[in-house]
Amino acid sequence: MKQTLAAFGGGEVESVSGLGKASFWVAKVDQLQSFIGEDRMVLITVPDSPDAKDKAIALARKAGA
């Protein structure tokens, strides 16, 4: 994932515990990636705001993460 982000201008990848099998937040692009089970994942990009991460996590939970 870090190589992909570097190609798009970088950004730190932060693990998000307690969400799906594995979840990652990238603040630079306001994006959450969450793996749900063995065969599903959700990719959520939200508008930039102080609570963007919280909003993305709430949406991921609604999706089953």
MDTraj code that builds the backbone (N, CA, C; nanometers):
import mdtraj as md
import numpy as np

residues = "MET LYS GLN THR LEU ALA ALA PHE GLY GLY GLY GLU VAL GLU SER VAL SER GLY LEU GLY LYS ALA SER PHE TRP VAL ALA LYS VAL ASP GLN LEU GLN SER PHE ILE GLY GLU ASP ARG MET VAL LEU ILE THR VAL PRO ASP SER PRO ASP ALA LYS ASP LYS ALA ILE ALA LEU ALA ARG LYS ALA GLY ALA".split()
xyz = np.array([
    [0.0827, -0.1183, 0.0000],
    [0.0000, 0.0000, 0.0000],
    [0.0876, 0.1253, 0.0000],
    [0.1984, 0.1209, 0.0710],
    [0.2842, 0.2394, 0.0782],
    [0.3414, 0.2758, -0.0574],
    [0.3719, 0.1761, -0.1404],
    [0.4233, 0.2040, -0.2749],
    [0.3172, 0.2725, -0.3596],
    [0.1942, 0.2292, -0.3472],
    [0.0846, 0.2911, -0.4218],
    [0.0660, 0.4352, -0.3793],
    [0.0696, 0.4604, -0.2502],
    [0.0546, 0.5973, -0.2009],
    [0.1695, 0.6867, -0.2467],
    [0.2881, 0.6320, -0.2499],
    [0.4024, 0.7102, -0.2958],
    [0.3820, 0.7545, -0.4404],
    [0.3226, 0.6693, -0.5210],
    [0.2962, 0.7040, -0.6613],
    [0.1954, 0.8177, -0.6728],
    [0.1095, 0.8337, -0.5729],
    [0.0084, 0.9398, -0.5741],
    [0.0460, 1.0574, -0.4849],
    [0.1723, 1.0685, -0.4481],
    [0.2150, 1.1839, -0.3706],
    [0.2361, 1.1574, -0.2230],
    [0.2364, 1.0326, -0.1819],
    [0.2676, 0.9993, -0.0439],
    [0.1486, 1.0006, 0.0489],
    [0.1780, 0.9986, 0.1749],
    [0.0742, 0.9937, 0.2771],
    [0.1044, 0.8828, 0.3745],
    [0.0833, 0.9094, 0.5004],
    [0.1068, 0.8094, 0.6040],
    [-0.0118, 0.7148, 0.6132],
    [0.0176, 0.5885, 0.6322],
    [-0.0850, 0.4861, 0.6485],
    [-0.0965, 0.4545, 0.7969],
    [-0.2168, 0.4689, 0.8504],
    [-0.2420, 0.4437, 0.9923],
    [-0.3348, 0.3233, 1.0055],
    [-0.2938, 0.2231, 1.0811],
    [-0.3803, 0.1083, 1.1079],
    [-0.4966, 0.1527, 1.1966],
    [-0.6146, 0.0981, 1.1680],
    [-0.7328, 0.1261, 1.2493],
    [-0.7739, -0.0057, 1.3136],
    [-0.7546, -0.0175, 1.4424],
    [-0.7858, -0.1427, 1.5114],
    [-0.9349, -0.1529, 1.5415],
    [-0.9816, -0.2775, 1.5507],
    [-1.1204, -0.3021, 1.5876],
    [-1.2204, -0.2806, 1.4760],
    [-1.1720, -0.2749, 1.3529],
    [-1.2607, -0.2513, 1.2387],
    [-1.2276, -0.3521, 1.1300],
    [-1.3205, -0.4436, 1.1018],
    [-1.2972, -0.5460, 1.0012],
    [-1.1795, -0.6354, 1.0377],
    [-1.1309, -0.7109, 0.9387],
    [-1.0134, -0.7957, 0.9617],
    [-0.8868, -0.7119, 0.9663],
    [-0.8838, -0.6053, 0.8874],
    [-0.7722, -0.5101, 0.8863],
    [-0.8240, -0.3829, 0.8211],
    [-0.7879, -0.2691, 0.8776],
    [-0.8327, -0.1412, 0.8238],
    [-0.7201, -0.0394, 0.8314],
    [-0.7188, 0.0508, 0.7325],
    [-0.6134, 0.1508, 0.7227],
    [-0.6721, 0.2860, 0.6861],
    [-0.6232, 0.3911, 0.7503],
    [-0.6659, 0.5290, 0.7243],
    [-0.5491, 0.6042, 0.6617],
    [-0.5785, 0.6792, 0.5541],
    [-0.4788, 0.7644, 0.4889],
    [-0.5325, 0.9069, 0.4934],
    [-0.4826, 0.9857, 0.5880],
    [-0.5354, 1.1205, 0.6102],
    [-0.5133, 1.2135, 0.4910],
    [-0.4029, 1.1961, 0.4199],
    [-0.3718, 1.2868, 0.3087],
    [-0.4823, 1.2873, 0.2034],
    [-0.5464, 1.1726, 0.1836],
    [-0.6536, 1.1628, 0.0842],
    [-0.7894, 1.1349, 0.1485],
    [-0.7970, 1.1423, 0.2819],
    [-0.9220, 1.1176, 0.3562],
    [-0.9878, 0.9881, 0.3118],
    [-0.9104, 0.8800, 0.3196],
    [-0.9587, 0.7516, 0.2692],
    [-0.9369, 0.6407, 0.3722],
    [-1.0394, 0.5563, 0.3856],
    [-1.0342, 0.4400, 0.4733],
    [-1.0481, 0.3153, 0.3876],
    [-0.9594, 0.2192, 0.4097],
    [-0.9689, 0.0894, 0.3438],
    [-0.9892, -0.0141, 0.4528],
    [-1.0947, -0.0936, 0.4376],
    [-1.1250, -0.1923, 0.5404],
    [-1.1555, -0.3269, 0.4749],
    [-1.0858, -0.4301, 0.5202],
    [-1.1083, -0.5652, 0.4705],
    [-1.2118, -0.6320, 0.5597],
    [-1.3207, -0.6764, 0.4981],
    [-1.4336, -0.7367, 0.5689],
    [-1.4357, -0.8845, 0.5319],
    [-1.3992, -0.9702, 0.6223],
    [-1.3978, -1.1120, 0.5922],
    [-1.2862, -1.1466, 0.4954],
    [-1.2990, -1.2610, 0.4327],
    [-1.1958, -1.3090, 0.3409],
    [-1.2149, -1.2608, 0.1978],
    [-1.3364, -1.2187, 0.1631],
    [-1.3639, -1.1919, 0.0218],
    [-1.4275, -1.0558, -0.0066],
    [-1.4270, -0.9662, 0.0904],
    [-1.4864, -0.8337, 0.0685],
    [-1.3979, -0.7256, 0.1303],
    [-1.4028, -0.6093, 0.0668],
    [-1.3376, -0.4925, 0.1237],
    [-1.4194, -0.3706, 0.0877],
    [-1.4029, -0.2666, 0.1656],
    [-1.4723, -0.1417, 0.1381],
    [-1.3655, -0.0319, 0.1342],
    [-1.3797, 0.0567, 0.0391],
    [-1.2898, 0.1710, 0.0234],
    [-1.3754, 0.2961, 0.0331],
    [-1.3502, 0.3775, 0.1335],
    [-1.4344, 0.4942, 0.1599],
    [-1.3490, 0.6201, 0.1561],
    [-1.3887, 0.7142, 0.0731],
    [-1.3242, 0.8447, 0.0662],
    [-1.4282, 0.9487, 0.1040],
    [-1.3936, 1.0328, 0.1995],
    [-1.4877, 1.1333, 0.2492],
    [-1.4303, 1.2735, 0.2266],
    [-1.5168, 1.3745, 0.2252],
    [-1.4675, 1.5116, 0.2119],
    [-1.3778, 1.5494, 0.3298],
    [-1.2808, 1.6336, 0.3035],
    [-1.1890, 1.6789, 0.4072],
    [-1.2639, 1.7557, 0.5158],
    [-1.2467, 1.7137, 0.6398],
    [-1.3071, 1.7814, 0.7548],
    [-1.2342, 1.7331, 0.8800],
    [-1.2486, 1.8036, 0.9901],
    [-1.1813, 1.7608, 1.1135],
    [-1.2241, 1.6210, 1.1609],
    [-1.3449, 1.5788, 1.1271],
    [-1.3931, 1.4474, 1.1710],
    [-1.4051, 1.3477, 1.0553],
    [-1.3260, 1.3666, 0.9513],
    [-1.3318, 1.2799, 0.8332],
    [-1.3090, 1.1329, 0.8691],
    [-1.2098, 1.1062, 0.9516],
    [-1.1799, 0.9672, 0.9886],
    [-1.2982, 0.9043, 1.0613],
    [-1.3575, 0.9754, 1.1557],
    [-1.4727, 0.9229, 1.2295],
    [-1.5901, 0.8946, 1.1366],
    [-1.6131, 0.9833, 1.0405],
    [-1.7219, 0.9626, 0.9447],
    [-1.6962, 0.8387, 0.8588],
    [-1.5734, 0.8217, 0.8141],
    [-1.5400, 0.7057, 0.7324],
    [-1.5546, 0.5763, 0.8116],
    [-1.5128, 0.5776, 0.9370],
    [-1.5262, 0.4579, 1.0211],
    [-1.6739, 0.4235, 1.0413],
    [-1.7582, 0.5239, 1.0638],
    [-1.9014, 0.4992, 1.0815],
    [-1.9599, 0.4358, 0.9555],
    [-1.9196, 0.4837, 0.8387],
    [-1.9694, 0.4276, 0.7132],
    [-1.9219, 0.2839, 0.6954],
    [-1.7966, 0.2573, 0.7312],
    [-1.7434, 0.1213, 0.7209],
    [-1.8194, 0.0258, 0.8122],
    [-1.8532, 0.0700, 0.9298],
    [-1.9311, -0.0145, 1.0229],
    [-2.0676, -0.0459, 0.9632],
    [-2.1301, 0.0523, 0.8995],
    [-2.2604, 0.0285, 0.8337],
    [-2.2468, -0.0736, 0.7220],
    [-2.1293, -0.0785, 0.6602],
    [-2.1046, -0.1728, 0.5506],
    [-2.0681, -0.3120, 0.6017],
    [-2.0570, -0.3267, 0.7331],
    [-2.0306, -0.4581, 0.7909],
    [-1.8900, -0.4789, 0.8431],
    [-1.8089, -0.3757, 0.8454],
    [-1.6703, -0.3908, 0.8933],
    [-1.6685, -0.3986, 1.0456],
])
top = md.Topology()
chain = top.add_chain()
for i, resn in enumerate(residues, 1):
    res = top.add_residue(resn, chain, resSeq=i)
    for name in ("N", "CA", "C"):
        top.add_atom(name, md.element.get_by_symbol(name[0]), res)
traj = md.Trajectory(xyz[None], top)
